[in-house]
């Protein structure tokens, strides 16, 4: 059957009146039916359903369509998702391949629902769950809240759930596919979650897609464990609590995004129903898109350190995209030393004020940078301008961008025209590249920003060669590493040469790939806005900070890799490996903290040698 045929058959079996009546109380008015619109607040019915033309329309918000658009809008679904949902309801078979995938997904959800129900019973009824019940009570979570979120407990035994679900006819392959079990290194499978409080994760339609597990205090192991990626669960496109929050989000026109499960449960318990969690600190494009199905704006309400990290994180800026209004994303200031859960429990009014007083992410970003950098120095203002402009490039709205240019110019005490020209220059280069050259320059695209910054410092300030620590430079790009080696060798032969003199003939000795890296860097250096360049006096401190930032980036990458290995060890039930990796991650965390403190420390006395 064609796609058009499937849609027609579904419509013939599901009258629009039947579908809409599931959500809206309708009264007959002649040949149509009227009710209150479910998509905006109103007191007088302006929502009309017309059975004759199989459609609906709201004269208040001008929304309208057929059963597919109604379900898409009501449940926040894509068309394909609405098609599957309505086909199942109507008893219409899709293509054989689609039908097989739908049957498998249904089976995985059934396994998850069975697990959730059993974990809930374990929490409520068994002695072994007593520590979990005490912990949840200490966190101030009421029984009605635990029931609403379906909170349970996984016993510490290796295969309690696996045995139970096998007895109900589920195969090992299905348990692994649902993220409930992991292959054992001894053969067979073991439970994925053991000795943990279980938090069901549901999609916007309240269908089970995964689980979160919180270990009890004092017990070894990762604090939180989420389901692995499955056919149902994609962490990057999921917001915990969206099924319960979407109505309040629509009403408030704002989605408040916190970090963790407990933050969401505490918020809902206190009456703040528009709160969801990003299942970690990295807000993704998929999560932003999901929130925007229901909200006009997004407010990040992480704790102080995480909020700052998220607000200034390059990844978030990339996720927003140049066509989105950055002002739609705001940052909630949480008082130092508190997280949303604690603030809501101890002072709900303070939480309400914090959300109401949230700042657009750009303003928060500017304030944070102004607090971190020394804006009385040229180097501080230069970095502020550079990082600020990098953010403003993500803003598609011209008026919004112009207002922030004016604000940034005041902060760095420079002429708006200089910033405007600097902002426009990279854009014109990219436009020219896309028109004149079919393929973008590989070196320009791939060279990591911090590595480019280090090379630009070395190219612009040859005297820095003597200030470098012993050993190889932290450069991951092979062409960049080759460029640094050749340049430093040339500088050390001619230590007193001015940059221009030392660069004379330099490009000629490079191979094509390394030459392209050098040309890209030199072009960027020529385009630095007047008054924002690093002076010879400022260069040693700029080098010190750049090397520390590179070191911190390497540590963060090692921590990310360690967490992936940790998940593998957890799946395999390898306790020895778990302990070893956890120790390594702890050590890396201390190292990162040391590097961060060093970055914030005053510059060393001029003339001091670095080891």
C-alpha positions as CSV (number, residue, x, y, z in Angstrom):
1,X,0.0,0.0,0.0
2,X,1.3,3.5,-0.8
3,X,1.9,6.1,1.9
4,X,-1.1,8.0,0.6
5,X,-3.2,4.9,0.8
6,X,-2.2,4.2,4.4
7,X,-3.1,7.8,5.5
8,X,-6.5,7.5,3.8
9,X,-7.2,4.2,5.4
10,X,-6.3,5.4,8.9
11,X,-8.5,8.5,8.4
12,X,-11.4,6.3,7.3
13,X,-11.1,4.2,10.4
14,X,-10.4,7.0,12.9
15,X,-12.9,9.9,12.6
16,X,-11.5,13.2,13.6
17,X,-14.3,13.6,16.2
18,X,-13.2,10.4,18.0
19,X,-9.5,11.4,18.1
20,X,-10.1,14.9,19.3
21,X,-12.7,13.9,21.9
22,X,-10.0,11.9,23.7
23,X,-8.5,15.3,24.7
24,X,-11.1,18.0,24.3
25,X,-14.7,18.1,25.7
26,X,-16.8,19.0,22.7
27,X,-20.4,20.2,22.3
28,X,-22.4,20.1,19.1
29,X,-23.1,23.5,17.4
30,X,-25.0,22.8,14.2
31,X,-22.9,20.7,11.9
32,X,-19.7,21.2,13.9
33,X,-18.5,20.7,17.4
34,X,-16.9,23.3,19.7
35,X,-14.6,23.2,22.7
36,X,-11.8,24.9,24.5
37,X,-8.5,24.8,22.5
38,X,-5.9,22.4,24.1
39,X,-3.1,24.5,22.6
40,X,-3.6,27.9,24.2
41,X,-5.4,29.2,27.3
42,X,-8.9,30.5,26.6
43,X,-12.3,30.9,28.4
44,X,-14.6,31.1,25.4
45,X,-14.5,28.1,23.1
46,X,-12.9,28.9,19.7
47,X,-11.8,25.4,18.8
48,X,-14.0,23.8,16.1
49,X,-14.1,20.2,14.8
50,X,-15.8,19.6,11.4
51,X,-16.6,15.9,10.9
52,X,-17.7,16.6,7.3
53,X,-14.3,17.8,6.2
54,X,-12.4,15.6,8.7
55,X,-10.6,18.6,10.2
56,X,-10.2,20.9,13.1
57,X,-9.4,24.6,13.5
58,X,-8.9,27.1,16.4
59,X,-9.9,30.6,15.7
60,X,-8.0,31.8,18.7
61,X,-4.5,30.6,17.9
62,X,-5.1,29.8,14.2
63,X,-3.9,26.3,14.5
64,X,-5.7,23.6,12.4
65,X,-5.4,20.4,10.4
66,X,-6.4,16.8,10.4
67,X,-6.0,13.9,12.9
68,X,-2.3,13.7,12.2
69,X,-1.5,17.3,12.8
70,X,-3.7,17.1,16.0
71,X,-1.8,14.2,17.4
72,X,1.6,15.6,16.3
73,X,0.8,18.9,18.1
74,X,-0.9,17.3,21.2
75,X,1.9,14.8,21.8
76,X,4.9,16.6,20.3
77,X,5.5,14.0,17.6
78,X,7.1,14.0,14.2
79,X,4.8,12.9,11.4
80,X,6.3,9.4,11.2
81,X,5.7,8.9,14.9
82,X,2.1,10.1,14.6
83,X,1.6,7.8,11.6
84,X,2.8,4.7,13.6
85,X,0.7,5.7,16.6
86,X,-2.5,6.2,14.7
87,X,-1.9,3.1,12.5
88,X,-1.6,1.0,15.6
89,X,-4.8,2.5,17.0
90,X,-6.7,2.0,13.7
91,X,-5.3,-1.6,13.2
92,X,-3.7,-0.6,9.9
93,X,-0.6,-2.5,8.8
94,X,2.3,-0.5,7.6
95,X,5.0,-2.0,5.3
96,X,6.3,-5.4,6.3
97,X,9.7,-3.9,7.3
98,X,8.0,-1.1,9.3
99,X,5.6,-3.6,10.9
100,X,8.5,-5.8,12.0
101,X,10.3,-2.8,13.5
102,X,7.1,-1.7,15.2
103,X,6.6,-5.2,16.7
104,X,10.1,-5.3,18.0
105,X,9.7,-1.8,19.6
106,X,6.5,-2.9,21.2
107,X,8.1,-6.0,22.6
108,X,11.0,-4.0,24.0
109,X,8.6,-1.5,25.7
110,X,6.6,-4.4,27.1
111,X,9.9,-5.7,28.7
112,X,10.6,-2.3,30.1
113,X,7.1,-1.9,31.5
114,X,7.3,-5.3,33.1
115,X,10.7,-4.4,34.7
116,X,9.4,-1.1,35.9
117,X,6.4,-2.7,37.6
118,X,8.6,-5.3,39.3
119,X,11.2,-2.8,40.5
120,X,8.4,-0.7,41.9
121,X,7.1,-3.8,43.9
122,X,10.6,-4.5,45.1
123,X,10.9,-0.9,46.5
124,X,7.5,-1.0,48.2
125,X,7.4,-4.6,49.6
126,X,10.9,-6.1,50.2
127,X,13.2,-5.7,53.2
128,X,16.3,-5.4,51.0
129,X,14.8,-2.1,49.7
130,X,14.6,-0.6,53.2
131,X,17.8,1.5,52.7
132,X,16.4,2.9,49.5
133,X,13.1,3.8,51.1
134,X,15.0,5.6,53.9
135,X,17.2,7.5,51.4
136,X,14.2,8.7,49.4
137,X,12.4,9.8,52.5
138,X,15.5,11.7,53.6
139,X,15.6,13.5,50.2
140,X,12.1,14.7,51.0
141,X,10.3,12.8,48.2
142,X,6.7,11.9,49.1
143,X,5.1,8.6,48.3
144,X,2.7,10.3,45.8
145,X,5.8,11.7,43.9
146,X,7.5,8.3,43.9
147,X,4.4,6.7,42.6
148,X,3.8,9.3,39.9
149,X,7.4,8.8,38.6
150,X,7.2,5.1,39.1
151,X,10.4,4.9,41.2
152,X,11.6,1.4,42.1
153,X,14.6,-0.5,43.4
154,X,16.8,-3.1,41.7
155,X,18.1,-5.9,44.0
156,X,21.9,-6.4,44.3
157,X,21.8,-9.9,42.9
158,X,23.2,-10.5,39.4
159,X,20.2,-11.9,37.6
160,X,17.0,-11.3,39.7
161,X,15.2,-9.4,36.9
162,X,16.6,-11.5,34.1
163,X,15.2,-14.7,35.7
164,X,11.8,-13.1,36.3
165,X,11.4,-11.8,32.7
166,X,12.6,-15.0,31.2
167,X,9.8,-16.7,33.1
168,X,7.4,-14.3,31.4
169,X,8.6,-15.3,28.0
170,X,11.1,-12.6,27.2
171,X,14.3,-13.7,25.3
172,X,17.8,-12.6,26.3
173,X,18.1,-10.7,23.1
174,X,15.0,-8.7,23.9
175,X,16.3,-7.9,27.4
176,X,19.6,-6.7,26.0
177,X,17.8,-4.7,23.3
178,X,15.7,-3.0,26.0
179,X,18.8,-2.1,28.0
180,X,17.7,-4.3,30.9
181,X,20.5,-6.8,30.7
182,X,24.1,-7.1,29.6
183,X,26.1,-10.0,28.2
184,X,28.2,-11.6,30.9
185,X,31.9,-12.4,30.3
186,X,31.1,-15.9,31.7
187,X,28.4,-16.4,29.1
188,X,24.7,-15.7,29.3
189,X,23.4,-12.3,30.5
190,X,23.2,-10.4,33.8
191,X,21.0,-7.6,35.0
192,X,22.1,-4.2,33.9
193,X,20.9,-2.5,37.1
194,X,21.8,-3.9,40.5
195,X,21.6,-2.4,43.9
196,X,20.2,0.9,42.6
197,X,17.1,3.1,42.9
198,X,15.4,2.8,39.5
199,X,14.0,5.9,37.7
200,X,11.9,5.1,34.6
201,X,12.6,7.3,31.6
202,X,9.6,7.9,29.3
203,X,9.1,9.8,26.0
204,X,6.7,12.7,25.5
205,X,3.9,10.2,25.0
206,X,4.7,8.5,28.4
207,X,6.0,5.3,26.7
208,X,8.9,3.6,28.6
209,X,12.1,4.0,26.7
210,X,14.8,3.5,29.3
211,X,15.9,3.6,32.9
212,X,18.1,5.5,35.2
213,X,19.8,4.0,38.2
214,X,21.0,5.9,41.3
215,X,23.4,4.0,43.6
216,X,22.8,4.3,47.4
217,X,25.2,6.5,49.4
218,X,28.2,4.6,50.7
219,X,28.1,1.9,48.0
220,X,30.9,1.7,45.5
221,X,30.2,2.3,41.8
222,X,29.2,5.1,39.5
223,X,26.6,7.4,41.1
224,X,24.2,7.3,38.2
225,X,23.8,4.8,35.4
226,X,21.5,5.3,32.4
227,X,20.3,2.7,29.9
228,X,22.6,2.3,27.0
229,X,21.6,3.6,23.5
230,X,18.9,1.3,22.2
231,X,16.2,1.2,19.5
232,X,14.0,3.1,22.0
233,X,16.5,5.2,23.9
234,X,18.6,8.0,22.5
235,X,19.9,10.1,25.5
236,X,20.7,13.1,23.2
237,X,17.0,13.3,22.1
238,X,15.4,12.7,25.5
239,X,14.4,15.0,28.4
240,X,13.5,13.2,31.6
241,X,10.0,14.2,32.8
242,X,8.8,15.6,29.5
243,X,5.7,13.3,29.6
244,X,4.6,14.9,32.9
245,X,5.9,18.4,32.2
246,X,4.7,19.1,28.6
247,X,1.3,20.5,29.7
248,X,2.8,22.9,32.2
249,X,5.6,23.9,29.7
250,X,2.9,24.8,27.2
251,X,1.0,26.8,29.8
252,X,4.2,28.6,31.1
253,X,5.7,28.8,27.6
254,X,9.0,27.9,29.2
255,X,10.9,24.7,29.7
256,X,13.2,24.8,32.7
257,X,16.0,22.2,32.2
258,X,17.9,20.9,35.2
259,X,20.7,18.3,35.4
260,X,19.3,15.4,37.4
261,X,16.3,13.2,38.2
262,X,15.9,14.3,41.8
263,X,15.8,18.0,40.7
264,X,12.8,17.2,38.5
265,X,10.9,15.2,41.1
266,X,11.5,17.9,43.8
267,X,10.3,20.6,41.4
268,X,7.1,18.7,40.4
269,X,6.4,17.9,44.0
270,X,6.6,21.6,44.9
271,X,4.2,22.5,42.0
272,X,6.8,23.6,39.4
273,X,5.6,21.3,36.7
274,X,7.5,22.8,33.7
275,X,10.9,21.3,34.8
276,X,12.7,18.5,32.9
277,X,16.2,17.1,33.0
278,X,18.9,16.8,30.3
279,X,20.3,13.5,31.8
280,X,23.7,15.2,32.1
281,X,25.1,18.6,31.6
282,X,25.5,18.7,27.8
283,X,22.4,20.1,26.2
284,X,22.0,18.8,22.7
285,X,20.3,19.9,19.5
286,X,17.8,17.0,19.9
287,X,16.9,18.1,23.4
288,X,16.5,21.7,22.4
289,X,14.2,20.7,19.5
290,X,12.1,18.5,21.8
291,X,11.7,21.3,24.3
292,X,10.8,23.8,21.6
293,X,7.8,21.6,20.5
294,X,6.1,22.8,23.7
295,X,8.0,26.0,24.8
296,X,8.8,29.4,23.5
297,X,11.9,29.6,25.7
298,X,14.4,27.4,27.6
299,X,16.0,28.1,30.9
300,X,19.1,26.2,32.1
301,X,19.0,25.7,35.9
302,X,22.1,23.8,36.7
303,X,24.2,24.4,39.8
304,X,26.6,27.3,39.7
305,X,29.6,25.5,38.1
306,X,27.6,23.5,35.7
307,X,25.5,26.5,34.6
308,X,28.7,28.5,33.8
309,X,30.2,25.6,32.0
310,X,27.0,25.0,29.9
311,X,26.6,28.7,29.2
312,X,30.2,29.2,28.0
313,X,30.5,25.7,26.4
314,X,31.3,25.7,22.7
315,X,29.0,22.7,22.2
316,X,25.9,24.5,23.4
317,X,26.6,27.4,21.1
318,X,27.0,25.1,18.2
319,X,23.8,23.3,19.1
320,X,21.8,26.5,19.1
321,X,22.7,27.2,15.4
322,X,22.9,30.5,13.6
323,X,19.2,30.5,12.7
324,X,17.9,30.3,16.3
325,X,17.4,33.3,18.6
326,X,20.0,32.8,21.4
327,X,17.9,35.0,23.7
328,X,15.4,32.1,23.8
329,X,17.9,30.3,26.0
330,X,18.3,31.7,29.5
331,X,20.4,30.8,32.5
332,X,18.9,30.6,36.0
333,X,21.3,31.7,38.8
334,X,21.3,29.1,41.5
335,X,22.8,30.4,44.8
336,X,26.4,29.1,45.4
337,X,26.6,25.8,47.2
338,X,23.0,24.7,46.3
339,X,21.5,22.6,43.6
340,X,17.9,23.0,42.3
341,X,16.6,20.1,44.5
342,X,17.9,21.7,47.7
343,X,16.8,25.2,46.8
344,X,13.3,24.1,45.9
345,X,13.0,22.1,49.2
346,X,14.3,24.8,51.4
347,X,13.0,28.0,49.7
348,X,10.4,27.5,46.9
349,X,10.0,31.3,46.6
350,X,13.7,31.7,46.0
351,X,13.5,29.2,43.2
352,X,10.5,31.0,41.7
353,X,12.4,34.3,41.8
354,X,15.5,32.7,40.3
355,X,13.6,31.4,37.3
356,X,11.8,34.8,36.9
357,X,15.1,36.6,37.0
358,X,16.9,34.3,34.6
359,X,19.2,36.0,32.1
360,X,19.7,35.4,28.4
361,X,22.6,33.1,27.8
362,X,24.6,35.8,26.0
363,X,24.3,38.2,29.0
364,X,25.2,35.5,31.4
365,X,28.2,34.6,29.2
366,X,29.4,38.2,29.1
367,X,29.0,38.6,32.9
368,X,30.9,35.3,33.6
369,X,33.8,36.3,31.2
370,X,34.0,39.8,32.7
371,X,34.3,38.2,36.1
372,X,37.0,35.7,35.0
373,X,39.2,38.0,32.9
374,X,41.2,41.1,33.8
375,X,39.5,43.7,31.6
376,X,42.0,46.3,32.7
377,X,44.6,44.5,30.6
378,X,44.7,44.4,26.8
379,X,45.0,40.6,26.9
380,X,41.9,40.3,29.0
381,X,39.9,42.6,26.7
382,X,41.2,40.9,23.6
383,X,40.1,37.5,24.9
384,X,36.8,38.9,26.0
385,X,36.3,40.4,22.5
386,X,37.3,37.2,20.7
387,X,35.2,34.8,22.8
388,X,32.3,37.2,22.7
389,X,32.4,37.6,18.9
390,X,32.5,33.8,18.6
391,X,29.2,33.6,20.4
392,X,27.7,36.5,18.5
393,X,28.4,34.7,15.2
394,X,25.8,32.2,16.3
395,X,23.0,34.8,16.4
396,X,20.9,34.9,13.3
397,X,18.7,37.8,14.4
398,X,20.3,41.0,13.1
399,X,18.8,43.4,15.7
400,X,19.7,41.0,18.6
401,X,23.2,40.7,17.3
402,X,23.6,44.4,17.0
403,X,22.5,45.1,20.5
404,X,25.0,42.6,21.9
405,X,27.8,44.1,19.8
406,X,27.1,47.4,21.5
407,X,27.1,45.7,24.9
408,X,30.4,43.9,24.1
409,X,32.0,47.1,22.9
410,X,31.3,48.8,26.2
411,X,32.7,45.9,28.2
412,X,36.0,45.9,26.2
413,X,36.2,49.7,25.8
414,X,36.5,49.7,22.1
415,X,34.7,51.1,19.1
416,X,31.6,49.2,18.0
417,X,32.8,49.5,14.3
418,X,35.9,47.5,15.1
419,X,33.9,44.6,16.5
420,X,31.3,44.8,13.7
421,X,34.1,44.6,11.1
422,X,35.7,41.7,12.9
423,X,32.4,39.9,13.1
424,X,31.7,40.4,9.4
425,X,35.1,39.4,8.2
426,X,34.9,35.7,8.9
427,X,31.4,35.5,7.6
428,X,32.5,37.0,4.2
429,X,35.4,34.6,4.0
430,X,33.1,31.6,4.6
431,X,30.7,32.9,1.9
432,X,33.5,33.4,-0.6
433,X,34.8,29.9,0.2
434,X,31.4,28.3,-0.4
435,X,31.0,30.1,-3.8
436,X,34.6,29.9,-5.2
437,X,35.8,26.6,-3.8
438,X,33.6,23.5,-3.9
439,X,35.5,21.9,-0.9
440,X,36.5,23.9,2.2
441,X,40.1,24.1,3.2
442,X,40.7,21.0,5.3
443,X,43.4,22.4,7.5
444,X,41.2,25.5,8.4
445,X,38.3,23.3,9.2
446,X,40.0,20.6,11.2
447,X,42.6,22.5,13.3
448,X,41.4,22.6,16.9
449,X,40.9,26.2,18.2
450,X,43.3,25.9,21.1
451,X,46.0,24.4,19.0
452,X,45.6,27.2,16.5
453,X,45.9,29.7,19.3
454,X,49.1,28.2,20.5
455,X,50.6,28.2,17.0
456,X,49.6,31.8,16.4
457,X,51.3,32.8,19.6
458,X,54.5,31.0,18.5
459,X,54.4,32.4,15.0
460,X,53.8,36.0,16.2
461,X,56.3,35.9,19.1
462,X,59.4,33.9,18.3
463,X,61.0,34.7,21.7
464,X,58.4,32.3,23.2
465,X,60.5,29.4,22.0
466,X,62.6,29.6,25.1
467,X,59.5,29.8,27.4
468,X,58.2,26.4,26.2
469,X,58.3,23.4,28.6
470,X,60.5,20.5,27.7
471,X,59.0,17.7,25.6
472,X,56.6,17.7,22.6
473,X,53.9,20.3,22.3
474,X,50.3,19.1,22.9
475,X,49.2,19.1,19.3
476,X,46.9,16.4,18.0
477,X,47.0,17.5,14.3
478,X,50.0,16.0,12.5
479,X,50.4,19.0,10.1
480,X,50.2,21.4,13.0
481,X,52.9,19.4,15.0
482,X,55.2,19.4,11.9
483,X,54.7,23.2,11.5
484,X,55.6,23.8,15.2
485,X,58.7,21.6,14.9
486,X,60.0,23.3,11.8
487,X,59.2,26.8,13.1
488,X,60.9,26.3,16.4
489,X,64.0,24.9,14.8
490,X,64.1,27.9,12.5
491,X,63.6,30.3,15.4
492,X,66.3,28.7,17.5
493,X,68.8,29.0,14.7
494,X,67.9,32.7,14.4
495,X,66.8,33.6,18.0
496,X,67.0,37.4,17.6
497,X,65.1,37.6,14.3
498,X,61.9,39.6,14.1
499,X,58.8,37.6,13.1
500,X,58.6,39.0,9.6
501,X,62.3,38.2,9.0
502,X,62.0,34.7,10.4
503,X,58.9,34.0,8.3
504,X,60.8,35.0,5.1
505,X,61.0,31.9,3.0
506,X,59.4,29.8,5.7
507,X,56.4,28.6,3.7
508,X,58.7,27.4,0.9
509,X,60.3,24.7,3.1
510,X,57.0,23.2,4.1
511,X,55.1,20.3,2.5
512,X,51.7,21.1,1.0
513,X,49.6,20.1,4.1
514,X,51.7,21.9,6.6
515,X,51.9,25.0,4.3
516,X,48.1,25.1,4.2
517,X,48.0,25.1,8.0
518,X,50.6,27.9,8.1
519,X,48.7,30.0,5.5
520,X,45.4,29.7,7.4
521,X,47.1,30.8,10.7
522,X,48.9,33.7,9.1
523,X,45.6,34.8,7.4
524,X,43.9,34.8,10.8
525,X,46.7,36.7,12.4
526,X,46.4,39.4,9.7
527,X,42.7,39.7,10.4
528,X,43.0,40.3,14.2
529,X,41.2,43.5,15.0
530,X,43.5,46.5,15.8
531,X,44.0,46.9,19.5
532,X,43.1,43.3,20.3
533,X,46.4,41.6,19.4
534,X,48.7,40.1,22.0
535,X,51.8,42.3,22.7
536,X,55.3,40.9,23.3
537,X,54.9,41.8,27.0
538,X,51.6,39.9,27.2
539,X,52.7,36.9,25.2
540,X,54.4,34.9,28.0
541,X,51.3,34.9,30.1
542,X,49.1,34.2,27.1
543,X,51.3,31.2,26.3
544,X,51.1,30.0,29.9
545,X,47.3,30.1,30.0
546,X,47.0,28.6,26.5
547,X,49.1,25.6,27.5
548,X,47.1,25.1,30.7
549,X,43.8,25.2,28.7
550,X,45.2,22.6,26.3
551,X,46.2,20.4,29.2
552,X,42.7,20.8,30.7
553,X,41.1,19.9,27.4
554,X,43.3,16.7,27.2
555,X,42.2,15.8,30.8
556,X,38.6,16.3,30.0
557,X,38.9,14.1,26.9
558,X,40.5,11.4,29.0
559,X,37.7,11.6,31.5
560,X,35.1,11.2,28.8
561,X,36.9,8.2,27.4
562,X,37.2,6.8,30.9
563,X,33.4,7.1,31.4
564,X,32.8,5.1,28.2
565,X,35.2,2.4,29.5
566,X,33.3,2.5,32.8
567,X,30.0,1.7,31.0
568,X,31.7,-1.2,29.2
569,X,33.0,-2.6,32.5
570,X,29.6,-2.2,34.1
571,X,27.9,-4.1,31.2
572,X,30.4,-6.9,31.6
573,X,30.2,-7.0,35.3
574,X,34.0,-6.6,35.7
575,X,34.3,-5.3,39.2
576,X,38.1,-5.1,39.1
577,X,38.1,-3.1,35.9
578,X,35.4,-0.8,37.4
579,X,37.5,0.0,40.4
580,X,40.6,0.7,38.4
581,X,38.8,3.0,36.0
582,X,37.0,4.8,38.8
583,X,40.3,5.5,40.5
584,X,41.8,6.8,37.2
585,X,38.8,9.1,36.7
586,X,39.1,10.4,40.3
587,X,42.8,11.1,39.7
588,X,42.1,12.9,36.4
589,X,39.4,15.0,38.2
590,X,42.0,16.1,40.8
591,X,44.5,16.9,38.0
592,X,41.8,19.0,36.2
593,X,41.1,20.9,39.4
594,X,44.9,21.6,39.8
595,X,45.1,22.9,36.3
596,X,42.1,25.1,36.7
597,X,43.6,26.6,39.9
598,X,46.8,27.2,38.0
599,X,44.9,29.0,35.3
600,X,43.4,31.4,37.8
601,X,46.7,32.0,39.6
602,X,48.6,35.3,39.1
603,X,51.2,35.3,36.3
604,X,54.6,34.2,37.4
605,X,57.4,36.7,38.0
606,X,58.9,37.9,34.7
607,X,62.0,36.0,33.8
608,X,61.1,32.9,35.8
609,X,61.8,29.6,33.9
610,X,59.1,27.0,33.3
611,X,60.0,23.4,33.9
